[in-house]
Amino acid sequence: METRVAIVSIIVEDGEKAAELNAILHEYNRFILGRMGIPCRRHGISIISIAIDAPQDQINSLAGRIGRLNGVTAKTVYSAKSYPADVQ
């Protein structure tokens, strides 16, 4: 199995969805390399960037689940290369 490195960019316009979003991210925490959140108080939104190293189907699943939350938008940018998965 191979993994891809990607960035999932998230904009949260409905702060009530934060708990649901965090629960989803927690399910994928073994793949997450880092997370940066920026509150944009002027517009009442939050901007979150997730760096992830996972099989492409897992990245697609994460982004899809996030994107189905009302008031939350997610877009993903993938690295051009794939990498061998670590053997555990």
One Martini backbone bead per residue (centre of mass of N, CA, C, O) as a GRO file, in nm:
protein
   88
    1MET     BB    1   0.100   0.034   0.018
    2GLU     BB    2   0.022   0.374  -0.034
    3THR     BB    3   0.113   0.714   0.012
    4ARG     BB    4   0.008   1.051   0.075
    5VAL     BB    5   0.061   1.387   0.058
    6ALA     BB    6  -0.142   1.638   0.228
    7ILE     BB    7  -0.378   1.914   0.212
    8VAL     BB    8  -0.631   2.029   0.435
    9SER     BB    9  -0.869   2.273   0.375
   10ILE     BB   10  -1.050   2.466   0.624
   11ILE     BB   11  -1.382   2.611   0.660
   12VAL     BB   12  -1.548   2.764   0.940
   13GLU     BB   13  -1.883   2.905   0.968
   14ASP     BB   14  -1.983   2.689   1.195
   15GLY     BB   15  -1.908   2.661   1.527
   16GLU     BB   16  -2.106   2.414   1.597
   17LYS     BB   17  -1.904   2.204   1.427
   18ALA     BB   18  -1.641   2.154   1.596
   19ALA     BB   19  -1.697   1.881   1.736
   20GLU     BB   20  -1.736   1.713   1.478
   21LEU     BB   21  -1.466   1.777   1.351
   22ASN     BB   22  -1.285   1.671   1.584
   23ALA     BB   23  -1.389   1.379   1.569
   24ILE     BB   24  -1.288   1.321   1.287
   25LEU     BB   25  -0.988   1.388   1.331
   26HIS     BB   26  -0.943   1.174   1.553
   27GLU     BB   27  -0.984   0.922   1.361
   28TYR     BB   28  -0.709   1.040   1.185
   29ASN     BB   29  -0.449   1.084   1.374
   30ARG     BB   30  -0.239   0.872   1.251
   31PHE     BB   31  -0.204   1.069   0.979
   32ILE     BB   32  -0.139   1.328   1.123
   33LEU     BB   33   0.117   1.573   1.120
   34GLY     BB   34  -0.060   1.851   1.121
   35ARG     BB   35  -0.198   2.157   1.283
   36MET     BB   36  -0.375   2.464   1.180
   37GLY     BB   37  -0.525   2.743   1.351
   38ILE     BB   38  -0.739   3.026   1.240
   39PRO     BB   39  -0.885   3.297   1.360
   40CYS     BB   40  -1.156   3.501   1.208
   41ARG     BB   41  -1.314   3.741   1.369
   42ARG     BB   42  -1.416   3.942   1.157
   43HIS     BB   43  -1.593   3.681   1.016
   44GLY     BB   44  -1.649   3.425   1.202
   45ILE     BB   45  -1.403   3.227   1.138
   46SER     BB   46  -1.224   2.924   1.048
   47ILE     BB   47  -0.884   2.818   0.984
   48ILE     BB   48  -0.774   2.499   0.854
   49SER     BB   49  -0.470   2.297   0.857
   50ILE     BB   50  -0.390   1.972   0.715
   51ALA     BB   51  -0.140   1.739   0.756
   52ILE     BB   52  -0.102   1.438   0.548
   53ASP     BB   53  -0.030   1.069   0.576
   54ALA     BB   54  -0.198   0.865   0.335
   55PRO     BB   55  -0.414   0.700   0.193
   56GLN     BB   56  -0.617   0.815  -0.046
   57ASP     BB   57  -0.887   0.702   0.070
   58GLN     BB   58  -0.854   0.844   0.348
   59ILE     BB   59  -0.844   1.133   0.248
   60ASN     BB   60  -1.116   1.130   0.102
   61SER     BB   61  -1.284   1.058   0.348
   62LEU     BB   62  -1.217   1.298   0.522
   63ALA     BB   63  -1.301   1.526   0.327
   64GLY     BB   64  -1.592   1.428   0.286
   65ARG     BB   65  -1.690   1.444   0.580
   66ILE     BB   66  -1.633   1.741   0.617
   67GLY     BB   67  -1.800   1.848   0.362
   68ARG     BB   68  -2.086   1.744   0.497
   69LEU     BB   69  -2.072   1.976   0.674
   70ASN     BB   70  -2.246   2.222   0.774
   71GLY     BB   71  -2.043   2.510   0.743
   72VAL     BB   72  -1.822   2.330   0.582
   73THR     BB   73  -1.503   2.347   0.412
   74ALA     BB   74  -1.317   2.129   0.175
   75LYS     BB   75  -0.975   2.104   0.056
   76THR     BB   76  -0.741   1.927  -0.164
   77VAL     BB   77  -0.380   1.872  -0.168
   78TYR     BB   78  -0.148   1.691  -0.359
   79SER     BB   79   0.101   1.510  -0.408
   80ALA     BB   80   0.271   1.371  -0.677
   81LYS     BB   81   0.365   1.159  -0.482
   82SER     BB   82   0.429   0.837  -0.368
   83TYR     BB   83   0.449   0.616  -0.078
   84PRO     BB   84   0.558   0.391   0.119
   85ALA     BB   85   0.441   0.214   0.359
   86ASP     BB   86   0.468   0.148   0.670
   87VAL     BB   87   0.585  -0.106   0.861
   88GLN     BB   88   0.413  -0.264   1.162
   0.00000   0.00000   0.00000
